[in-house]
Amino acid sequence: MKKLHSLFPVISLLFLLGCNSSTPTDTSTPQAGQAIPVRLFPLQASPMTSAVTASGTFSTKDETLLSFKLGGVVAKILVEEGDAVQSGQVVASLDLTEIQAGVRQSKLAYEKALRDHQRAARLYKDSVATLEQFENSKTAVDIAEQQLNAANFNLAQSQIRATTTGFVLKKFVNPGQLVASGTPILQINGAASGTWILKVTISDQHWSAIQIGDQADLNVAASTNWIPAKVSQKSQSADPVTGTYWVEVSPESVKEISLASGMFGKARIRPTQTVQGWEIPFESVMDANGDTGFVFVVDGQKAKKVKVQLGKITPNGIQILGGLENYKSLIVSGSAYLSDGSTIQVKN
């Protein structure tokens, strides 16, 4: 027991020394107004390109809504949805009772005008009718002839013919319905000619980098195969609702896949045009949302928070496509304690 009591002063002294000793660490939180230590990353723009991935639906360039020129009662719909059609094939017709009556009426009017003109010509030759009467009768013949031509044209338009070889996508009406002029009756496409396209939506940033003729790959929904394609068309104005742009991508061959109008697909477009950008470390990007984010850069002795446009992720970092044009150094360490305008101390 005496030995144990003799150790108490030593133990107490060691405990007090431990409590009074302090070891500085690098993880202490900077005090208010204190310069925040940071590490910098030099910014140097270089040409870069990144594949653009977008999604959309398949269709053909010649999808067409077919309708009658005149209104009337639908007499026949000769095809169903999904049926194959040949160019020039009759696919629908109106009841011709009223239209044929109009043709007969125009024909009778033309024949009467012709007889009147012949009579006026004889009277003019005998100096009984005036020159004006003769010329007026000739004008009446011409008007009646044009009205007859219009009636015959309307008769021909009482039938709908397929404008291309393809398939019926949709049927909007049934026989017996009364339709107005221009009412959609059928929708067809030219799928048989192989003119498929994938129409995808992209941002304005990607739109400016993509050019007609750029190489691409297409992937059909529920398939793991990618087929070669190229950009065939791009819009020249933004969608007024979404603010996005569209690009049409055409497959080089559709023999390996089965397509239907409206089928979902993806495209990987490889722009040939390079853009100036920066590749920076992942940890320097904050508050990323879609294709935008924020970083801290050096502005004199202070930190400045700037908005940047994000590109693709690379094995070494992330591409920045815009926002860093006027800066030389990026803050990559210490940003957790920074706010816009914070005083910094470089620790590189």
C-alpha positions as a Markdown table, in Angstrom:
| # | Residue | x | y | z |
|---|---|---|---|---|
| 1 | Met | 0.0 | 0.0 | 0.0 |
| 2 | Lys | 2.9 | 2.4 | 0.7 |
| 3 | Lys | 4.3 | 1.9 | -2.7 |
| 4 | Leu | 0.9 | 2.6 | -4.3 |
| 5 | His | 0.5 | 5.8 | -2.3 |
| 6 | Ser | 4.0 | 6.9 | -3.4 |
| 7 | Leu | 2.9 | 6.6 | -7.1 |
| 8 | Phe | 0.0 | 9.0 | -6.8 |
| 9 | Pro | 2.0 | 12.3 | -7.1 |
| 10 | Val | 3.7 | 11.0 | -10.3 |
| 11 | Ile | 0.4 | 10.0 | -11.9 |
| 12 | Ser | -1.1 | 13.3 | -11.0 |
| 13 | Leu | 1.8 | 15.3 | -12.4 |
| 14 | Leu | 1.6 | 13.3 | -15.7 |
| 15 | Phe | -2.2 | 14.0 | -15.9 |
| 16 | Leu | -1.7 | 17.7 | -15.4 |
| 17 | Leu | 1.1 | 17.9 | -18.0 |
| 18 | Gly | -1.2 | 16.1 | -20.5 |
| 19 | Cys | -4.0 | 18.5 | -19.9 |
| 20 | Asn | -1.8 | 21.6 | -20.3 |
| 21 | Ser | -0.1 | 20.4 | -23.5 |
| 22 | Ser | -1.7 | 21.4 | -26.9 |
| 23 | Thr | -0.9 | 20.0 | -30.4 |
| 24 | Pro | -1.8 | 22.3 | -33.3 |
| 25 | Thr | -3.7 | 20.6 | -36.2 |
| 26 | Asp | -4.3 | 21.7 | -39.8 |
| 27 | Thr | -8.1 | 21.0 | -39.5 |
| 28 | Ser | -9.0 | 23.8 | -37.2 |
| 29 | Thr | -11.8 | 26.1 | -38.5 |
| 30 | Pro | -10.6 | 29.5 | -39.6 |
| 31 | Gln | -11.7 | 32.4 | -37.4 |
| 32 | Ala | -13.9 | 35.2 | -38.8 |
| 33 | Gly | -11.8 | 37.7 | -40.7 |
| 34 | Gln | -8.8 | 35.3 | -40.9 |
| 35 | Ala | -7.3 | 34.5 | -44.3 |
| 36 | Ile | -8.3 | 31.1 | -45.4 |
| 37 | Pro | -5.5 | 28.8 | -46.6 |
| 38 | Val | -6.1 | 27.4 | -50.0 |
| 39 | Arg | -4.4 | 25.4 | -52.7 |
| 40 | Leu | -4.5 | 26.6 | -56.3 |
| 41 | Phe | -4.8 | 24.9 | -59.7 |
| 42 | Pro | -3.5 | 26.7 | -62.8 |
| 43 | Leu | -6.1 | 27.3 | -65.5 |
| 44 | Gln | -5.0 | 26.8 | -69.1 |
| 45 | Ala | -7.6 | 26.5 | -71.9 |
| 46 | Ser | -7.0 | 23.8 | -74.5 |
| 47 | Pro | -9.1 | 22.4 | -77.4 |
| 48 | Met | -11.4 | 19.5 | -76.4 |
| 49 | Thr | -14.3 | 17.6 | -77.7 |
| 50 | Ser | -16.8 | 15.5 | -76.0 |
| 51 | Ala | -19.5 | 13.1 | -77.2 |
| 52 | Val | -23.1 | 14.4 | -76.8 |
| 53 | Thr | -25.6 | 11.8 | -75.6 |
| 54 | Ala | -29.3 | 12.6 | -76.2 |
| 55 | Ser | -32.6 | 10.7 | -76.5 |
| 56 | Gly | -35.6 | 11.0 | -78.7 |
| 57 | Thr | -38.1 | 9.1 | -80.9 |
| 58 | Phe | -37.8 | 7.4 | -84.3 |
| 59 | Ser | -39.9 | 8.6 | -87.2 |
| 60 | Thr | -39.6 | 9.0 | -91.0 |
| 61 | Lys | -39.0 | 12.2 | -92.9 |
| 62 | Asp | -42.2 | 11.7 | -94.9 |
| 63 | Glu | -44.8 | 11.1 | -92.2 |
| 64 | Thr | -48.0 | 12.6 | -93.7 |
| 65 | Leu | -51.5 | 13.5 | -92.5 |
| 66 | Leu | -53.9 | 12.7 | -95.3 |
| 67 | Ser | -57.3 | 14.5 | -95.6 |
| 68 | Phe | -60.0 | 15.4 | -98.1 |
| 69 | Lys | -60.0 | 18.7 | -99.9 |
| 70 | Leu | -63.8 | 18.9 | -99.5 |
| 71 | Gly | -66.0 | 18.1 | -96.5 |
| 72 | Gly | -68.6 | 15.4 | -96.7 |
| 73 | Val | -69.6 | 12.0 | -95.5 |
| 74 | Val | -66.9 | 9.4 | -95.4 |
| 75 | Ala | -68.0 | 6.4 | -97.5 |
| 76 | Lys | -65.0 | 4.0 | -97.2 |
| 77 | Ile | -61.8 | 3.6 | -95.2 |
| 78 | Leu | -59.9 | 0.9 | -97.1 |
| 79 | Val | -57.0 | 0.3 | -94.7 |
| 80 | Glu | -56.4 | -0.3 | -91.0 |
| 81 | Glu | -53.6 | 0.9 | -88.7 |
| 82 | Gly | -50.4 | -1.1 | -89.4 |
| 83 | Asp | -51.4 | -2.0 | -93.0 |
| 84 | Ala | -48.8 | -1.6 | -95.7 |
| 85 | Val | -49.7 | 0.7 | -98.6 |
| 86 | Gln | -48.2 | 1.5 | -102.0 |
| 87 | Ser | -47.7 | 4.9 | -103.4 |
| 88 | Gly | -50.9 | 6.0 | -105.3 |
| 89 | Gln | -53.1 | 3.4 | -103.6 |
| 90 | Val | -56.7 | 4.6 | -102.8 |
| 91 | Val | -57.1 | 4.4 | -99.0 |
| 92 | Ala | -60.3 | 6.4 | -98.4 |
| 93 | Ser | -63.2 | 8.0 | -100.3 |
| 94 | Leu | -66.2 | 10.3 | -99.7 |
| 95 | Asp | -69.8 | 9.7 | -100.6 |
| 96 | Leu | -70.0 | 11.1 | -104.2 |
| 97 | Thr | -73.7 | 11.9 | -104.4 |
| 98 | Glu | -73.3 | 15.6 | -103.8 |
| 99 | Ile | -70.0 | 16.0 | -105.5 |
| 100 | Gln | -71.2 | 14.3 | -108.7 |
| 101 | Ala | -74.3 | 16.5 | -108.7 |
| 102 | Gly | -72.0 | 19.5 | -108.7 |
| 103 | Val | -70.0 | 18.1 | -111.6 |
| 104 | Arg | -73.2 | 17.6 | -113.7 |
| 105 | Gln | -74.5 | 21.1 | -112.8 |
| 106 | Ser | -71.2 | 22.6 | -113.9 |
| 107 | Lys | -71.3 | 20.6 | -117.2 |
| 108 | Leu | -74.8 | 21.8 | -118.0 |
| 109 | Ala | -73.8 | 25.4 | -117.3 |
| 110 | Tyr | -70.8 | 25.0 | -119.6 |
| 111 | Glu | -73.0 | 23.5 | -122.4 |
| 112 | Lys | -75.5 | 26.4 | -122.1 |
| 113 | Ala | -72.7 | 29.0 | -122.2 |
| 114 | Leu | -71.3 | 27.4 | -125.3 |
| 115 | Arg | -74.7 | 27.5 | -127.1 |
| 116 | Asp | -75.2 | 31.1 | -126.1 |
| 117 | His | -71.8 | 32.0 | -127.5 |
| 118 | Gln | -72.4 | 30.2 | -130.8 |
| 119 | Arg | -75.8 | 32.1 | -131.1 |
| 120 | Ala | -74.1 | 35.4 | -130.3 |
| 121 | Ala | -71.4 | 34.7 | -132.9 |
| 122 | Arg | -74.1 | 34.2 | -135.6 |
| 123 | Leu | -76.0 | 37.3 | -134.6 |
| 124 | Tyr | -72.7 | 39.3 | -134.6 |
| 125 | Lys | -71.9 | 38.0 | -138.0 |
| 126 | Asp | -75.3 | 39.2 | -139.2 |
| 127 | Ser | -74.7 | 42.6 | -137.5 |
| 128 | Val | -77.7 | 41.9 | -135.1 |
| 129 | Ala | -75.6 | 41.6 | -131.9 |
| 130 | Thr | -72.9 | 44.0 | -130.9 |
| 131 | Leu | -69.2 | 43.3 | -130.4 |
| 132 | Glu | -69.6 | 43.6 | -126.7 |
| 133 | Gln | -72.4 | 41.0 | -126.6 |
| 134 | Phe | -70.2 | 38.6 | -128.6 |
| 135 | Glu | -67.2 | 39.1 | -126.3 |
| 136 | Asn | -69.4 | 38.8 | -123.2 |
| 137 | Ser | -70.7 | 35.4 | -124.4 |
| 138 | Lys | -67.1 | 34.2 | -125.0 |
| 139 | Thr | -66.2 | 35.3 | -121.4 |
| 140 | Ala | -69.2 | 33.3 | -120.1 |
| 141 | Val | -67.9 | 30.2 | -121.9 |
| 142 | Asp | -64.5 | 30.6 | -120.3 |
| 143 | Ile | -65.9 | 31.0 | -116.8 |
| 144 | Ala | -68.2 | 28.0 | -117.2 |
| 145 | Glu | -65.2 | 25.9 | -118.5 |
| 146 | Gln | -63.1 | 26.8 | -115.4 |
| 147 | Gln | -66.0 | 26.0 | -113.1 |
| 148 | Leu | -66.3 | 22.6 | -114.8 |
| 149 | Asn | -62.6 | 22.0 | -114.3 |
| 150 | Ala | -62.8 | 22.9 | -110.6 |
| 151 | Ala | -65.8 | 20.5 | -110.2 |
| 152 | Asn | -63.9 | 17.6 | -111.8 |
| 153 | Phe | -60.8 | 18.4 | -109.7 |
| 154 | Asn | -63.0 | 18.2 | -106.5 |
| 155 | Leu | -64.4 | 14.9 | -107.7 |
| 156 | Ala | -60.8 | 13.5 | -108.1 |
| 157 | Gln | -60.0 | 14.8 | -104.6 |
| 158 | Ser | -62.9 | 12.9 | -103.1 |
| 159 | Gln | -60.5 | 10.0 | -102.9 |
| 160 | Ile | -57.4 | 9.8 | -100.8 |
| 161 | Arg | -54.3 | 8.1 | -102.3 |
| 162 | Ala | -51.2 | 7.1 | -100.4 |
| 163 | Thr | -48.4 | 9.6 | -101.1 |
| 164 | Thr | -45.6 | 7.1 | -100.5 |
| 165 | Thr | -45.0 | 3.4 | -100.0 |
| 166 | Gly | -45.0 | 2.7 | -96.3 |
| 167 | Phe | -47.4 | 1.9 | -93.5 |
| 168 | Val | -50.6 | 3.3 | -92.0 |
| 169 | Leu | -49.7 | 4.8 | -88.6 |
| 170 | Lys | -53.1 | 6.0 | -87.4 |
| 171 | Lys | -56.7 | 6.1 | -88.5 |
| 172 | Phe | -58.7 | 9.1 | -87.2 |
| 173 | Val | -62.2 | 8.5 | -88.5 |
| 174 | Asn | -64.6 | 5.7 | -89.5 |
| 175 | Pro | -67.0 | 5.3 | -92.4 |
| 176 | Gly | -70.2 | 7.3 | -92.0 |
| 177 | Gln | -68.6 | 10.2 | -90.2 |
| 178 | Leu | -69.2 | 13.7 | -91.4 |
| 179 | Val | -65.9 | 15.5 | -91.8 |
| 180 | Ala | -64.9 | 19.1 | -92.7 |
| 181 | Ser | -62.4 | 20.1 | -95.3 |
| 182 | Gly | -58.8 | 19.3 | -94.2 |
| 183 | Thr | -59.8 | 17.0 | -91.3 |
| 184 | Pro | -57.1 | 14.4 | -90.7 |
| 185 | Ile | -58.3 | 11.0 | -91.9 |
| 186 | Leu | -55.1 | 8.9 | -91.9 |
| 187 | Gln | -51.5 | 9.2 | -91.0 |
| 188 | Ile | -48.9 | 7.3 | -93.1 |
| 189 | Asn | -45.1 | 7.1 | -93.4 |
| 190 | Gly | -42.6 | 5.9 | -95.9 |
| 191 | Ala | -41.0 | 3.3 | -93.6 |
| 192 | Ala | -40.7 | 0.9 | -96.6 |
| 193 | Ser | -38.1 | 3.2 | -98.2 |
| 194 | Gly | -35.8 | 3.1 | -95.1 |
| 195 | Thr | -35.8 | 6.8 | -94.4 |
| 196 | Trp | -35.8 | 6.5 | -90.6 |
| 197 | Ile | -34.5 | 9.3 | -88.4 |
| 198 | Leu | -34.0 | 9.7 | -84.7 |
| 199 | Lys | -35.0 | 13.2 | -83.5 |
| 200 | Val | -33.3 | 14.2 | -80.3 |
| 201 | Thr | -33.3 | 17.3 | -78.2 |
| 202 | Ile | -30.1 | 19.1 | -77.0 |
| 203 | Ser | -29.1 | 22.2 | -75.2 |
| 204 | Asp | -27.9 | 25.4 | -77.0 |
| 205 | Gln | -24.3 | 24.6 | -75.8 |
| 206 | His | -24.3 | 21.3 | -77.6 |
| 207 | Trp | -26.2 | 22.6 | -80.6 |
| 208 | Ser | -23.4 | 25.1 | -81.4 |
| 209 | Ala | -20.8 | 22.2 | -81.3 |
| 210 | Ile | -22.7 | 19.8 | -83.6 |
| 211 | Gln | -22.5 | 20.1 | -87.3 |
| 212 | Ile | -24.4 | 18.4 | -90.1 |
| 213 | Gly | -22.4 | 15.3 | -91.1 |
| 214 | Asp | -20.9 | 14.6 | -87.7 |
| 215 | Gln | -20.6 | 10.9 | -86.9 |
| 216 | Ala | -22.9 | 9.3 | -84.3 |
| 217 | Asp | -24.2 | 5.9 | -83.0 |
| 218 | Leu | -27.8 | 5.0 | -82.4 |
| 219 | Asn | -29.3 | 2.6 | -79.8 |
| 220 | Val | -32.8 | 1.4 | -80.0 |
| 221 | Ala | -34.7 | 0.9 | -76.7 |
| 222 | Ala | -34.4 | -2.5 | -75.2 |
| 223 | Ser | -31.3 | -3.2 | -77.3 |
| 224 | Thr | -27.6 | -3.2 | -76.4 |
| 225 | Asn | -26.4 | -2.8 | -80.0 |
| 226 | Trp | -25.2 | 0.5 | -81.3 |
| 227 | Ile | -25.4 | 1.2 | -85.1 |
| 228 | Pro | -23.5 | 3.8 | -87.1 |
| 229 | Ala | -25.3 | 7.0 | -88.0 |
| 230 | Lys | -24.6 | 10.6 | -88.8 |
| 231 | Val | -26.3 | 14.0 | -88.2 |
| 232 | Ser | -28.5 | 14.8 | -91.1 |
| 233 | Gln | -30.3 | 18.0 | -89.9 |
| 234 | Lys | -30.4 | 20.5 | -87.0 |
| 235 | Ser | -33.0 | 23.1 | -86.0 |
| 236 | Gln | -32.4 | 26.8 | -86.6 |
| 237 | Ser | -34.6 | 28.0 | -83.7 |
| 238 | Ala | -35.3 | 27.0 | -80.1 |
| 239 | Asp | -38.5 | 25.3 | -79.0 |
| 240 | Pro | -40.6 | 28.2 | -77.5 |
| 241 | Val | -41.8 | 26.0 | -74.6 |
| 242 | Thr | -38.6 | 24.1 | -73.5 |
| 243 | Gly | -35.9 | 26.3 | -75.0 |
| 244 | Thr | -34.1 | 23.3 | -76.4 |
| 245 | Tyr | -33.0 | 22.5 | -79.9 |
| 246 | Trp | -33.5 | 19.4 | -82.0 |
| 247 | Val | -31.1 | 17.4 | -84.1 |
| 248 | Glu | -32.0 | 14.6 | -86.6 |
| 249 | Val | -29.7 | 11.6 | -86.7 |
| 250 | Ser | -30.0 | 9.2 | -89.6 |
| 251 | Pro | -28.8 | 5.5 | -89.3 |
| 252 | Glu | -26.6 | 4.3 | -92.1 |
| 253 | Ser | -28.6 | 1.0 | -92.3 |
| 254 | Val | -31.7 | -0.3 | -90.5 |
| 255 | Lys | -31.4 | -3.9 | -91.7 |
| 256 | Glu | -30.1 | -5.0 | -88.3 |
| 257 | Ile | -33.0 | -3.5 | -86.3 |
| 258 | Ser | -36.8 | -3.4 | -86.3 |
| 259 | Leu | -38.2 | 0.1 | -86.0 |
| 260 | Ala | -41.7 | 1.6 | -85.5 |
| 261 | Ser | -42.7 | 5.2 | -85.5 |
| 262 | Gly | -42.5 | 6.7 | -82.0 |
| 263 | Met | -40.0 | 4.1 | -80.7 |
| 264 | Phe | -37.6 | 5.5 | -78.1 |
| 265 | Gly | -33.9 | 5.6 | -78.9 |
| 266 | Lys | -30.6 | 7.2 | -77.8 |
| 267 | Ala | -27.8 | 8.8 | -79.8 |
| 268 | Arg | -24.1 | 9.4 | -79.1 |
| 269 | Ile | -22.9 | 12.3 | -81.3 |
| 270 | Arg | -19.2 | 12.9 | -81.8 |
| 271 | Pro | -18.8 | 16.6 | -82.9 |
| 272 | Thr | -15.8 | 17.2 | -85.2 |
| 273 | Gln | -15.7 | 20.8 | -84.0 |
| 274 | Thr | -13.5 | 21.3 | -81.0 |
| 275 | Val | -14.1 | 23.9 | -78.3 |
| 276 | Gln | -11.8 | 25.7 | -75.9 |
| 277 | Gly | -12.2 | 24.5 | -72.4 |
| 278 | Trp | -10.5 | 23.4 | -69.1 |
| 279 | Glu | -10.1 | 20.1 | -67.3 |
| 280 | Ile | -10.3 | 20.6 | -63.6 |
| 281 | Pro | -10.4 | 18.3 | -60.5 |
| 282 | Phe | -13.7 | 16.9 | -59.3 |
| 283 | Glu | -13.5 | 18.3 | -55.8 |
| 284 | Ser | -13.3 | 21.9 | -57.0 |
| 285 | Val | -16.9 | 21.8 | -58.4 |
| 286 | Met | -19.8 | 22.7 | -56.1 |
| 287 | Asp | -23.6 | 22.8 | -56.4 |
| 288 | Ala | -23.6 | 21.0 | -59.7 |
| 289 | Asn | -27.1 | 20.9 | -61.4 |
| 290 | Gly | -27.4 | 19.4 | -64.9 |
| 291 | Asp | -24.8 | 21.0 | -67.1 |
| 292 | Thr | -24.0 | 23.9 | -64.7 |
| 293 | Gly | -22.0 | 24.3 | -61.4 |
| 294 | Phe | -19.9 | 26.7 | -59.4 |
| 295 | Val | -16.2 | 27.0 | -58.6 |
| 296 | Phe | -14.0 | 29.4 | -56.6 |
| 297 | Val | -11.3 | 31.3 | -58.5 |
| 298 | Val | -8.6 | 33.8 | -57.4 |
| 299 | Asp | -9.5 | 37.4 | -57.7 |
| 300 | Gly | -6.5 | 39.4 | -56.3 |
| 301 | Gln | -6.3 | 38.3 | -52.6 |
| 302 | Lys | -9.8 | 37.1 | -52.5 |
| 303 | Ala | -11.9 | 34.2 | -53.6 |
| 304 | Lys | -14.6 | 34.7 | -56.2 |
| 305 | Lys | -17.5 | 32.3 | -56.8 |
| 306 | Val | -18.3 | 31.9 | -60.5 |
| 307 | Lys | -20.8 | 29.8 | -62.5 |
| 308 | Val | -19.4 | 27.4 | -65.1 |
| 309 | Gln | -20.7 | 25.2 | -67.9 |
| 310 | Leu | -19.9 | 21.5 | -67.3 |
| 311 | Gly | -18.8 | 19.1 | -70.0 |
| 312 | Lys | -18.2 | 15.4 | -69.8 |
| 313 | Ile | -16.5 | 13.6 | -66.9 |
| 314 | Thr | -13.0 | 12.3 | -67.7 |
| 315 | Pro | -10.7 | 9.9 | -65.8 |
| 316 | Asn | -8.8 | 12.8 | -64.4 |
| 317 | Gly | -11.5 | 15.3 | -63.7 |
| 318 | Ile | -14.4 | 17.1 | -65.4 |
| 319 | Gln | -14.4 | 19.3 | -68.4 |
| 320 | Ile | -15.5 | 23.0 | -68.1 |
| 321 | Leu | -16.8 | 24.5 | -71.4 |
| 322 | Gly | -17.4 | 28.1 | -70.3 |
| 323 | Gly | -17.1 | 30.5 | -67.4 |
| 324 | Leu | -13.3 | 30.5 | -66.7 |
| 325 | Glu | -12.2 | 32.7 | -69.6 |
| 326 | Asn | -10.9 | 35.6 | -67.5 |
| 327 | Tyr | -9.2 | 33.7 | -64.7 |
| 328 | Lys | -5.8 | 32.1 | -64.2 |
| 329 | Ser | -6.1 | 30.1 | -61.0 |
| 330 | Leu | -8.7 | 27.8 | -59.6 |
| 331 | Ile | -9.1 | 27.0 | -55.9 |
| 332 | Val | -9.1 | 23.3 | -55.3 |
| 333 | Ser | -8.6 | 23.0 | -51.5 |
| 334 | Gly | -10.1 | 25.0 | -48.7 |
| 335 | Ser | -13.3 | 25.8 | -50.6 |
| 336 | Ala | -15.5 | 24.4 | -47.8 |
| 337 | Tyr | -14.7 | 27.5 | -45.7 |
| 338 | Leu | -15.0 | 30.0 | -48.6 |
| 339 | Ser | -17.7 | 32.4 | -49.5 |
| 340 | Asp | -17.7 | 34.9 | -52.3 |
| 341 | Gly | -15.2 | 37.6 | -51.4 |
| 342 | Ser | -13.3 | 35.6 | -48.7 |
| 343 | Thr | -9.7 | 36.6 | -48.1 |
| 344 | Ile | -7.4 | 33.7 | -49.0 |
| 345 | Gln | -3.8 | 32.7 | -48.3 |
| 346 | Val | -2.1 | 30.5 | -50.9 |
| 347 | Lys | -0.5 | 27.3 | -49.4 |
| 348 | Asn | 0.8 | 25.6 | -52.5 |
